[in-house]
Amino acid sequence: MMIEEKAAALLQLHEDDAILSVVNVWDAISAKVVAETPGTTALATASHSISATLGYPDGEVIPFEEHLMMIRRIVATTNLPVSADLEAGYGDAAEAVRRAIGVGVVGANIEDQMKPIAEATRIVESVMAAGDREGIRFVLNARTDAFVRAGDRDPGAVLDDAIERGQAYLQAGAPVVFVPGKLNEAQVRALVDAFGPRRLTMIGVPGSLSRDRLQELGVARISYGPWSQRVALTALQDLTATVAAGGGLPEGTKTLN
């Protein structure tokens, strides 16, 4: 599949009535396992998980070259469309996206980090223009950190910020808006009403609304960020404890190459 076709396919997956469910990956083998699991239609990377894999804390501490190298390896494992978590864009979001497209990426998360809304909107415009220059309709998952940076602010004011920012990013050309956080049903309804159906993307965290309920509410996509790696590491930790106690491998362990 050509990169233009992958970009179109990824956009269509967000626009379809069925919610796009994405289990995030962090290296070549996790990408291969997820991509080859029936029902998987796209891949998304998790920057936190890639950073942890290579020994860095989250938050653009990992050098962009190392981050991009891992993304390149992930893309190389599959013919499915890949969206990359590029954090806040490493100081130049348009250039980061241009280089990510160069290794086969067709979508990305870019955090607004609650920058002034005019500045954040210009970044969205620059990213979409970078995709245009590369000949694809780039699937920017424009992220607002309104909820994850809310602190003890009034929840109503936080929701208003998320709506204002999301609408600005959509008007600037972003196809979808990512609002991470543990949101309740009323908040999800308000965001979908403000953005339109299949324009909101969310993260699944412990205690989140179910995937099926989010689909009914009109959410475009649910991903799992670093939680997929945490699930894998929990299994590894459990195995280590079992072995230390004299046990062995759990029944049902698969051979995955």
N, C-alpha and C positions, 0 to 999 in steps of 0.2 A: 504494500500500500504506500503510495506517495505521501509526502508530508502534508500536502494540501488536502488530500483525502482524509488523513488522520485528523487534521484540525476540524474539518467539516463533520467527521464522525463524532468527535468529542463534543462539539457544540450540539449536535443532534441528540446525543445522549442526555444532555442537560435539559433539552426542550421537550423530550418525550414525556408522556403521561406517567410512565413508570419512573420512580425515583432512581437515580444513579447511585449505587452503593459502591464505595471504594475503600478497600482495606489497604492502608498505606504501607509502602515498602521502603527499604533502607539500603539494600545492597543487591548484588546480582542474584544470589540464591533465593532471597526472599521474593524478589521480583519474579523469578522463574516459577516458584511454587504458587504464588498468587495468580500469575498470568495463566498457568495451566490448570487452575481449578475451575471446573465447570461453572458457568454463570458470570465469570469475570469478563467485563467488556472494556475496561480501561484501567490504567495504573496511575497512582499518584505517589510521589515521594513524600517523606516526612523529614524536614530539615533537622528537627531535634534528634531523630533517630540516626540520621546520617552522621551528625556531629558526634553523638555518643559512640557510634561504631568506630570512628576514627580518633576517639580520645579527646574530644573537645566539648566544652559546655555549649548550650544553646545560645543563640543571639548573635550570629554573624562573627563569632570568634574563629570558627573554622575558616581558613583562607578560601576565597572563592574558587581558586584553581582546584583545590582538593574536593570541594563540594561538587564542582562541575564534572570532575573526573568520575565520581561515583554516579552521578546522574547519567553520564555517558554510558557507563557499564550497565545501568538499569535499562536504558533505552535499547541497548544492544541485545537484551535477552528476549525481546518480544516484538511482534508486529502490531500490538495494540497501541492506541494513542496513550501518551504519557503526559501527565501534568506534573510540574515540579514545584515544590515549595521553595521559593527563593527569598524567604524572610522579607526584609524591607527593600531588597534590591541592591545591597552592598554599595550604597552611595550613588548608584546610577542605575535605576531600575530598567530603563530602556536598553542600556548596554548589556545588562545581565540577561535580559530577555532575548536580545539579539544573539548572544552567545549560546544561550540555552536552545534556541531554535536551531542553531548550527550543529548541535549534537542530536537533534531530532525531537525535541520537546515541542508540544503544540498547545500547552496551557500552563498557567502558573498561578500560585498564590503570591500576592504582594501585600504586605502589612502596611496599614497607614500609620500605626504607632501613635495615633491621635495627633498627627501633625496638623497645623492649621488647614482648614478644609480647602482653601484655595490652592495651597501647595499640594495637598494630597490629590486633588482633582487633576492638577497639571501632570502629576506623575502617571495617573491613569491614562490621560490623553497621550502621553509620551510612549507608554507601553503599547497602546493600541496602534499608534503610528509606526512603532518599530516592527510590529507584526505585519502591517501593510507593506512596509518596505521590503520585507522578506517574502512577500507574496502569499501570506496566509491570513485567515481570520483567526487571530490568536484568541484563545479562550482564557481571558484574564478572570480569575476568581478574586475580585477586588475585596480585600479583607479590611474590615473595620474592627478595631480593637476596643470599641466602646464598652462592651461588657467585660472583657478580660482585664481592662484597666479601670474598671468602675470604682473600685475601692468601696467606700461607704456612701457614695452618692445616691441620691434618690433614684430608685429604679425607673420611675416614669421619665425623669430627665435623661437617664442613660438610654432608654428606648428611643426617645426623641432624637438624641444624637445619632444613634445607629440608623434611624430612618432618614434623617437629613443627609448623612454621609452616603448611605447606600444609594439614595435617589440621585445625588450628585455624580456618583461614579457611573451609574447606569446612563445618565445623560451625557457623560463624557465618553461613552462607547463601550464600557465593560459589559459583557453579556450576562454575568452573574455577580452577586455580592456574597461574600463569606462573612458570617457573623458568628464567630466562635463564642462558646459559653454554654452554661447549663440553663437553657431557656425553657420557660413554662409554655403551656399551650396558648395562653392569651398573648404572650410576647411573639410567638411564632405566627399566630394569626395576624397580628398587627403588622409584622414585617412583610408577610406575603401580600396583605392588602395594599401596603404602601409600594411595594416593588412590582407586584403582579405575579401571577402563578409561574412557577419554574424559573424564578430569578434569584431565589434565596438558596444558599448552600450553608450547611451546618456541620458541626462535629459531633460525633457520638462519644459521650463520656458516661461513666457509671451513673445511672439514674436518669439518663436522657429519655425523652419520648421515644417510643418504638419507631423503627424504620417504616412500618406500615402506616402508623398514624401520621408521620411526617409526610408520607406520600399523599395521604388523604387531604392533608392541609395545603398541598400545593408546593412543597419544598422540592427543589431541583436535584439536590445531591446531599448525601451524607458520607463523610469520611471519618477516619478514626485517628488521624494524627499519630502521635507517639504511642498510643494505646496498643496498637498491634504488636509493636516491639516489646512492650511491657508484658503482654500476654505470653509471647515467646520466651522472654527471660524468666517469667514466673514458672513456666514449665521446666526450664533448665534448672532453676533453683530448687524446684520440687524434686527433680531427678537427683540432684546432688545430695539433698537431704536423705532421699530414699537409699541411695548407694551407701552413704555414710552409716546408715542404720542397718546395713547388711542386705538390702534389696537389690533389684536390678531394673532393667528397662520395663516400662509399662507395656501391658498387652495392647496390641493395636498400633504399635509404632510402625510407621511406614518407611519404606526405602525410597528416598527422594534423591535424584541425581541432578 
